[in-house]
Amino acid sequence: MATRIVMEALSPTMEEGRLVEWKKREGDPVAVGDVLAEVETDKAVMELVARASGVLLKQLVAAGTTVPVSQPVGWIGSAGETVDGGQPAAPAPAGRSEPAIAPPSSAPASVAEPKAPAAASASATPQAAGRIKASPLARRIAAERGVDLTEVSGSGPEGRVIKRDVESRSPASAGPARPVRSAVRAGDQSAYQDVPLTQIRKTIAKRLAQSIGPIPTFYLTTNVDMERVAEAREALNAAAGDQGKVSFNDIVLKATATALVQHPACNAWWQDDHIRIWREVHLGMAVAVEDGLITPVIRHAESRSLREISALSRDLAARARERKLKPEEYTGSTFSVSNLGMFDIEHFTAVINPPEAGILAIGSMTPVPVVHEGEVTIRRRMRMTMSCDHRVIDGATGAQFLKTLRLLLENPLALVW
């Protein structure tokens, strides 16, 4: 009997997924555990795995289609078996589930009506879509730039085409570019272009609506002397050699985790009928990715050394940009830090990520004239602004936390004891 393949919840926050690419074609043999398709969730690109053996009888949706969780996307069965004309079976009664696939990542959009088999092959590289090894990001860039992946040599594992392979293609060899973000395309007479929302952009919009409206937010800003931090960082990196450099952001993360231990009321969640104060610091760090933002989590940051935090932050940020984080690596943060200093932004306010009660916005480090020890001199200063949920954090509570954080950064030796 045929087994229905459904779109499964591949992350805790996933409500729908975009089927990026089918890895099996209709008629291909399938074994339990085989990768059937790649799915884009709200945070990452994951693999949809077969839960039954047989033959892929039918693809109910084409690549690029967004499908709600639990909706059917295909059928697995015996060769020659029919599946009601390709139409999905009636929904299973309450209490029963018939998953045929294991969860990978998220996706955007609306569910298309099942179409004829030809629809399933609609992709940038119809014939080779199931055979060319390429990362989801590389496929997306190729589609945007009009690059034929069959003509690209892969430099990734086992010849897999990755981002740099596609980006290295010259415009002449890549064919006409197909921008997705421009307002008006060349030769297009319309006054605008509608760009479909990605899953990550949908999630950001939803989370912002949950935060800005209901949460009574206030902001606290302080100015930090960063001269000693800069000197300490130079000394640490000189001693480290090739073993990995420490960034200013790593030092801010370490100091934040240390300060939260001293001020646990800021390391808290709003839970509607109670406040949850965490004894552990799971620190979220905002990372800009294609089409949005994701916040990987450094778990147990309060007990990690500066070098551990540095190594973890680099690894998490790199995999976040490649959309390779696991759900447990971007959920469960107790407090977050967002740093735009590298973009020369002196000051900004960040949006709280519910249920967290606070988030720290870090600006650029700028040389400014200040009075230091009775004399006017040039020193490097940095502005920090904390967004606070007033239901959890009072003004004095947030101010005391920022005072401790400022003292730690102005006396960085305290961070290495």
N, C-alpha and C positions, 0 to 999 in steps of 0.2 A: 504494500500500500504506500502511496506517495506521502512524503513528509514535507510539510510546509516550511519554508525558510522565512523567518521574520526578522524585522529590524529590532535588535535587542538594545537595551540600555547599556552602553559600553562605558559610561561614566556616571557618577552619582547625580549629576545635574542634567544629564542628557534627556531631552524630550523628543528630539527628532534627529535624524542623521542624513547626511548627503552621501549617496552611493557614488564614490569617486570613480571606481573602476572595477569591472568584473574581472576576476582572475581565472574563472572557468567559463567556457562557452557552452551553449546548449549542446547536449550530446556527449560532453566530456565525462569520463568516469570520475567519481568522487568517493573518497574514503573519509571516515570520521577523522576530524582534525585538519583536513585540507583547508587552505585559505580559499574561500569563494570570492571574496570581494574586499576592497578597501573602503572604509567608511570614515567620513570626516565628522567628528563630534564637535561640541562647543569648545573643546580644548586641544584635541590632538587628532591624528589620523591613525586609525586602528584597523585590525584585520577581523573580518567576519569569517568565522570558522564553521565548517560543516559539523552538524551533530548526527548525521545519518549517512549511510553509504548507499551507493547506487550510481545513477546517472543524473546530471543536471538536466531535468526535463524542460524547465521553462524559466526564463528571466522575465519577471513581471514588470520591472522598471528598468529604464535605460540609465546608463552612466550619467551622473550629473543631477539626478533626481533626488529631491529631499523627501524623506519618508518618516512619518511619526513612529515612535517606538511602539512595538508589538504589531505593526502592520506587515502584511506579507510582501516579500520581494521576489520570491521564486519557489520552485518545487524540486525536490529530489525524489527519485523513484526508480523503478525498473525500466530497462530499455523498452521502448514501445508503449509504455503505460500512458494512458491519457489522464489529463487533469482538468476535467470539466471545461474544455475549450480554453484553458489557460486562465480562467477566472479563479480568484482565490476562494477557498471554501468558506462556508459560513463561520463566523467567529465562534471560538470554543466557549462552552458554557462557563459561567463564573466559577472560579476555583480551579480551572484547568488551564494549563499552558502547554503549547506545543512548539517550543523553541527548536529550530533546526540549526541554529548558528550561535557561536559564542561571540561576546562583545569585543569589538575594537574601538573605533573613534567616532567623532561626531560629524554632522552634516547639516546643511541648510535647506529651506525651500518648501515647496508644496508637493503633494503626491500626484503624480500623473496617472491618468487612466491607463490600464494595461493596453499595450499596443501590439501590433503584429511583430513577429520576430525581428524584422528589419530595424525596429526602433532600438533594440538592445545593442545594436552595433554602432549607434551614433556616437562617435568620439573623434578626437583629432587624428587618431591613427587606427581606423577601423580594423584593418586586417591584422595588425601586429599588436593590438591593445592587450591581448592576453599573453603575448610572448616576450615583449620587450621588458627588460628589467629596468625600472626607473622609480625613483622616489616620488611620492605624491607632490612634493614641492616642485621637483623638476618637471613633472607633467603639467602642473599648473602654469609655470613660467613658459614652458614650450607652447602651450595653448595660447597664452597671451601674446607671444611673439611670433606665432606662426611657424615654429620650428618643427620639422619632421623628425621625430625621435628615431626613426629607422636610419637616419643619416648621422646620428650622433654617437661617438665612441664613449663608452662609459668608463670612468676612472674609479668607481666605487667597488665594493666587494663583489667578486664574481662578475665584473663587467657592468655593474648596475650604473645607470645614468643618474647622476646627482646634480644638484643645483649649479655647481661651477661649470659642469660640462655644457649645460644649456646656455649659461650666461657668457661663455667664451665664444659662442657662435657669433660671427660678425653679422650685422644687419643684412649684408648682401647675400650671405649664404643661408640666412635664416628665413628669407622670404619676407613678405609684408608683415609689419608688426600689427598686433591687434590689441590696442590699449583698452584696459577695462576701467580705468579710473578717470580718464579725461572726460570733460563735460561734453565736448563736441568732437567727433571723429573726423579725420580728413575726408573731404568729399561728402560728408553727411550734411544734408540741408536742414535737419531738425535743430531746434534751439537747445536741446539737452539730451542726455543719455541716462536711462534708468539702469542702475547697477544692482543686481540682486544681492541681498544680504547674505553674508557668510554666516555659518553657525556661531562663530566666535563673536561677530558683531551683533547678532541677535541677543546672545547671552549678555554682552556688555550693556546693551540698551535695557534689557530687563532688570539687571542688577542695579543700574543707575536709578531706574524708576523706583526700585525698592528702597534705595538709600536716600536720595535727595528729598523725596517727598515726606515719607513718614518719620525720618530720623531728625530730631531737633539737634542740629549741629552748631557748635561754636568753634572758634579757631584761636590758637595761641601761637605767637611767633617769638622766637628768641634769636639772638645773634651770637655766634660762637667764634672765638679766636682760634684759628687752626694752625698757628705757627708751630706749636709743639708737635701736633699730629703730623705735619708735613716733614719735620725733622726726624721724627720717630720712624715714619714710613721709609724715608730715604735710607736710614741706618738698617732697618730690617731687610729691605730689598738688596742692599749692598752685601749684607751677610748671607742672604739666601742664595746668591749666585743664580744658577739655572734651575733651582728647585721650586720655582713658582713665586711670582710677585704678589704682594699685597696691595690692593687698591684702596683709595679713600673710602669707597662704598663698603668694603669689607670691614674697615675700622668702625664705620658708623653702625653697621649691623651688629658687630660685637658689643659696642657701647650701648646700643639700644637694648639688646638682650640682657646685659648686666643691669641696666637701669630698671627694666621691667621686674626683675627679681626683687628689687628694693621697693618697687611700687606696684604690687600685684593688682591693685584696684584698676590699673590701666590695662592689665593683661586679662581682659574679661570679655564675655559675650552677653549680649542682651537676649533673654530667653522668654520674653512676654510675661510670664508669671514669676520669674526669678532671674537673678544675675549669677552667671557662672564665672567664678574667679579661678583662673588656671594657675596651678603650681609649676607647670612646665611652660617654657616659652617655645612656641612653634612659630617662627618668624617668616612671614610672607614678604617676598621682594618682587616688586612690580618689574616685569620685563616686557619691553615693546616687541611685538611679533608682527608678522605680515597680517594686515587687516585688523589689528587690535592689540590687546594687552592680556597677559596671563601672569599669575602670581605664584611661582613655585615656592615651596615651603622648606625652610631649613629647620628640621625637627630637633628638639632639645638643644636649641641654640645657646641656652644659658650654660650648658655644661661643655660646650665645644671651645677649643682654642681658636685664636685668631687665624692660624694657618688652616685649621679644619674648615672654618667658615669660608675662608678664601677659596679653598679647593671645591667645596660643595657649591658655592655660589656660581663659580665658573661652569661647573658641570651642569647644574640645573638650568642656567641661562642658555647654554649652548643647545641643550636638548629641548628647551622650550621653543627656541626659534626654529628647530627642526620638526616641531610638533610630535615629539617622541616621549613626552612625559607620561607616566602612569597616573591614574586618578588619585592615588594616595600621595603623589608628589605635588599636587596643586590644590589639595583640599585640607581643611582642618587647621588653618593658621589662626593664631590667637591675637596677633597684632601684625600690622604691615608697614613696610617702608617703601616709598616711591622717590626715586632720585632722578631729577632732570638736570643736575649740575653739569653733566657732560655736554648738554646742549646749550650751555651758557644762559640758562634760565635762573635768574637771581632769586625769584620768589614765586611760589604758587601754592594753591590749596588742593589737597587730594580728597577724593571721594571715599568715604568709609565703606568697607566691604563687609556687609552684614554676615553673621551676627557679631563681628568684632566691634569693639567700642571705640577704637582709635586707629589712626593711620598717620604716619610721619612723612611730610613732604620736604625733601632736601634740595636746596638750591645750589648754585655754583659757588666755588671758592674764589673770592675776588680780593686783590690787593687794594686796600683803602687806607687813607690817612686817619690815624686814631691817636688818642692820647694814651701813651703807655709809660708807666712809671714816671709820670710828670713831664714827659716830652712827647711832641708830635712826631710820629714815625709811621712808616708804611708797614702794615701787617695784613696777612691773609685772613679774611673773615668769611663766614658762611651763615646763611639764614636757614632756620628750620621752622616749619609750621606744623603744628599738630591739630588735626581735625578730631573733635571729641563728640561722642554721643552723650548729650547732657543727661539722658536717663540713667547713665552709668557713671560718668566722670563729671565731677564738679570742677569749677574753675580752679580752685586751690589745689585740688588733686592733680590735675593736668599740669599746673604750673610747677608743682614740686617735682614731678617726674622730669619735666624739661630742665629744671635747675640741676638735677642730678646728672642728666645726660650731658648737659653743657660742661659741668665740672669734670666728667670722665674724659670728654674730648679735649678739654684744655689741659688735662693732666693724664695723658695716655699711658703712662707707666702703670697706672692702676689696672689697666686692661690685661697686663701680662703676668700679674701675680697669680 
